[in-house]
Amino acid sequence: MSGLYKIFGVELSPYSVKVRSYFRYKGINHKWIVRSFENQKEYKRYARIPIVPLVVTPDDKPLQDSTPLMETLENEIEGPSMTPEDKDLAFISRLIEEYADEWVNKPLFHYRWNYKEDEKSASRKIASYFMPEFLQKVPFFGLLLLTLFSLFIANRQKSRRHWLGTFPENTKVIEDSFEGLLSILDKHLSNRSYLFGEKPCLGDFGLWGQLYNLYQDPTPKALIKKQAPNVEKWIERMLSPKDEGSYESLKTLELTLSPLLEKEVAGVFLPWAHENQIALKRREKAFKIKVKGNFFEQGPIKYQSKSFQTLKDLFKEMDKSPDLENYLKKTKCWELLS
């Protein structure tokens, strides 16, 4: 489909920048529109739910929810692919993307709304999106209003911690998970441009959206710069990713990719996603998992359960090779996916 796509999003939304990065990689003609007070009327005309990103197609149709949106365009538009031809790798990419979207958002929300410097930085940027520009330019009064609006944004975001479980009591699990991810990724990216080789996959876009946003905030940015120089280079590379070669085989990726699946995906995310589903079925108010001797507790969330079920349905219906089965059993993912 030719013509101009519109992407309504904001820089501090991991799902918005994830979609923008994909559009750049795919070479899709698009216009990036920062959702703001000035374009609220146009945004509301298309948005079915009040979230970003919102993509408006050249034939005036709205698309929302980053993963199905990208999968739809991948099938409809020619250009560089984010989907490995190897079906085993394609599923692993989708699994990593699910982990990124539904778990790595926790460190992002945690640092952004539990650390004062990060909170101040993010809330001010968000407030500037939705406060009329002419008011921001009024001497003294504009600054006062922006400050007050920033405080309102920060308090509202902190009141939403229950959606992600980013309470101070869960700090140890969240921060250990984030630093563990940085360590694993830094080794894995030491001799390749992207997760699976020399072109990005869906897993790259999912992880990058979260890590790019973590890189926007002072505390996690300092950790990335200090502990993960290869991740920092990848973050910059993924702003406008390119097809620079081919995907590797699972055999060549396995040595440094397996720790990501075993320690993070199977070690943290899948047990959490599994318990979230059980808690919803039992109508429990909260659930708890134990991660490396520490507990993580939150209330169950319906959207994450629905998203996880979509992944499990995909896994159930696909033709699984013996190599994929052996690999997922080796990395301890098989049982919780089944």
Residue pairs with C-beta under 8 A, 6 or more apart in sequence:
1 57
1 58
1 59
1 76
1 77
2 29
2 58
3 29
3 57
3 58
3 59
4 29
4 30
4 31
4 58
5 23
5 28
5 29
5 30
5 31
5 55
5 56
5 57
5 58
6 30
6 31
6 33
6 55
6 56
7 16
7 19
7 20
7 23
7 30
7 31
7 32
7 33
7 53
7 54
7 55
8 33
8 35
8 39
8 43
8 46
8 47
8 52
8 53
8 54
8 55
8 56
9 15
9 16
9 17
9 19
9 20
9 32
9 33
9 34
9 35
9 52
9 53
9 54
10 16
10 34
10 35
10 52
10 126
10 129
11 17
11 34
11 125
11 216
12 122
12 125
12 126
12 213
12 216
13 52
13 53
13 213
14 105
14 108
14 209
14 210
14 212
14 213
15 51
15 52
15 53
15 66
15 101
15 209
16 52
16 53
16 209
17 208
17 209
17 212
17 213
18 66
18 70
18 205
18 206
18 208
18 209
19 53
19 55
19 66
19 69
19 70
20 30
20 32
20 53
21 205
21 208
21 209
21 238
21 239
21 240
21 241
22 70
22 73
22 82
22 205
23 30
24 239
24 240
24 241
25 79
25 80
25 82
25 200
25 240
25 241
25 242
25 243
26 73
26 74
26 77
26 79
26 80
26 82
27 79
27 80
28 73
28 77
28 79
33 39
34 129
35 43
35 52
35 54
35 129
36 129
36 130
36 133
37 129
37 130
37 131
37 132
37 133
38 132
38 133
43 54
46 54
46 56
46 62
47 54
47 62
47 64
48 62
48 64
49 64
51 64
53 64
53 66
53 69
54 62
54 63
54 64
55 62
55 63
55 64
55 69
56 62
56 63
57 63
63 69
63 72
66 101
66 209
67 97
67 101
67 202
67 206
67 307
70 82
70 202
70 205
71 202
74 81
74 82
74 83
80 199
80 242
80 243
81 199
82 93
82 200
82 201
82 202
82 204
82 205
83 90
83 93
83 201
83 202
84 90
84 93
84 196
84 201
84 247
85 247
86 247
86 249
86 250
87 318
87 319
87 321
87 324
88 250
88 321
88 323
88 324
88 327
89 196
89 201
89 247
89 250
89 253
90 201
91 314
91 315
91 318
91 324
92 203
92 250
92 257
92 261
92 324
92 327
93 195
93 196
93 201
93 202
93 203
94 202
94 203
94 311
94 314
95 203
95 261
95 265
95 311
95 333
95 337
96 195
96 202
96 203
96 206
96 207
96 260
96 261
96 265
97 202
97 203
97 205
97 206
97 207
98 206
98 269
98 307
98 308
98 311
99 206
99 264
99 265
99 269
100 203
100 206
100 207
100 209
100 210
101 206
101 209
101 210
101 307
102 269
102 273
102 304
102 307
102 308
103 177
103 264
103 268
103 269
103 272
104 178
104 181
104 207
104 210
104 211
105 164
105 210
106 164
106 165
106 166
106 174
106 177
107 174
107 175
107 177
107 178
107 181
107 210
107 214
107 220
108 210
108 213
108 214
108 217
108 220
109 157
109 161
109 164
109 166
110 164
110 166
110 170
110 171
110 174
110 175
111 118
111 178
111 214
111 217
111 219
111 220
112 118
112 119
112 122
112 157
112 213
112 217
113 119
113 122
113 154
113 157
113 158
113 161
113 166
114 166
114 168
114 171
115 217
115 218
115 219
117 218
117 219
118 217
118 218
118 219
118 220
119 154
119 158
120 150
120 154
121 216
121 217
121 218
122 154
122 157
122 216
122 217
123 150
123 151
123 153
123 154
123 157
124 146
124 150
126 150
126 153
127 146
127 149
127 150
127 152
127 153
128 136
128 146
130 149
131 145
131 146
131 149
135 141
135 142
135 145
136 142
136 145
136 146
138 145
161 167
162 298
162 299
163 301
164 298
165 296
165 297
165 298
165 299
166 174
167 297
167 298
169 297
170 296
170 297
170 298
172 294
173 268
173 291
173 292
173 294
173 295
173 296
174 296
176 291
176 292
176 294
177 264
177 268
177 291
178 214
178 220
178 223
179 223
179 227
180 263
180 264
181 260
181 264
182 223
182 224
182 227
182 228
182 231
183 227
183 228
184 256
184 259
184 260
184 263
184 264
185 207
185 228
185 230
185 231
185 234
185 260
186 227
186 228
186 229
186 230
186 231
187 230
187 256
187 259
188 195
188 256
188 257
188 259
188 260
189 195
189 230
189 231
189 233
189 234
190 230
190 256
192 198
192 248
193 199
193 234
193 237
193 244
193 245
194 200
194 201
194 204
194 234
194 237
194 238
194 241
195 201
195 203
195 204
195 207
195 257
196 203
196 204
196 247
196 248
196 253
197 245
197 246
197 247
197 248
197 253
198 243
198 244
198 245
198 246
198 247
199 241
199 242
199 243
199 244
199 245
199 246
199 247
200 238
200 241
201 247
204 238
204 241
205 238
208 234
208 235
208 238
211 224
211 231
211 235
212 235
212 238
212 239
214 220
214 221
214 224
215 221
215 224
215 232
215 235
224 231
224 232
224 235
225 232
250 257
250 323
250 327
254 327
258 330
258 331
261 328
261 331
261 332
261 333
262 330
262 331
262 332
262 333
265 331
265 333
266 331
266 332
266 333
266 336
267 291
267 292
267 332
268 291
270 333
270 336
270 337
271 289
271 291
271 336
272 289
272 296
273 304
273 305
273 308
273 336
274 308
274 336
275 287
275 288
275 289
276 287
276 300
276 301
276 304
276 305
276 308
277 300
277 305
277 308
277 309
278 287
279 286
279 287
279 299
279 300
280 300
280 302
280 305
284 300
285 299
286 297
286 298
286 299
286 300
287 297
287 298
287 299
287 300
288 295
288 296
288 297
289 295
289 296
289 297
290 296
311 337
312 337
315 337
315 338
316 338
325 334
328 334
328 337
329 335
